[in-house]
Amino acid sequence: MKARHMVAALWLAAAAVPALAQSAGEWKGPEQIWGASCGYCHDSGVGPPIKGARIAADAITAAVRQGLPGMPSFHPSEIDDRELATFSRWLSRTPPVREAGGK
């Protein structure tokens, strides 16, 4: 039983680590940021679905910099202020995601 708990704890710890592929100033655009970092949790059900949720850009920026319960903060060395502003505007404008079956 202890081994099962240890495996679960290690899996949760690994899931909490963002899958960053770049450093600040190296991102090629908001889609890459989403695919390499945010989508890791928000597209898999670990974090809430936020694409198309029409969250204000300033709220996205604050959440990324400060973190939220269950979400790490991302520092300027990981995504610089310019990249974060571009990403936040992009995410705030993404269209709602349609569920299977067109709902």
C-alpha positions, 0 to 999 in steps of 0.5 A: 500500500505504501508503494502505491501512495508513493507512486501517486505522490510522485505522479502528482508532483511530476504533473505539477511541473510545467512542461516548459520547452523554452525560456523567456524571449525564445517563445515563437508565439502564444500557440507554442506557449499553450502547447508546451506549457498551459495545455499540458494541464488545461487540455487534459483535465488536470486544470480547468478548461480555460480556452474560450472562457473569455477570461480578461487578459489582465486576470490571465497575466496575474494568474500566470505571474502569481500562480493559483492553488494547484497552478505554479507561477511562471517567472519572467525568466520563463516567459517575459512580460512582452510574451506574457502580454501577447499570450494573455491577449490571445488566450482572452480572445480564443473562441469557445471550444465546442463539445463533441456533437456540436454542443 
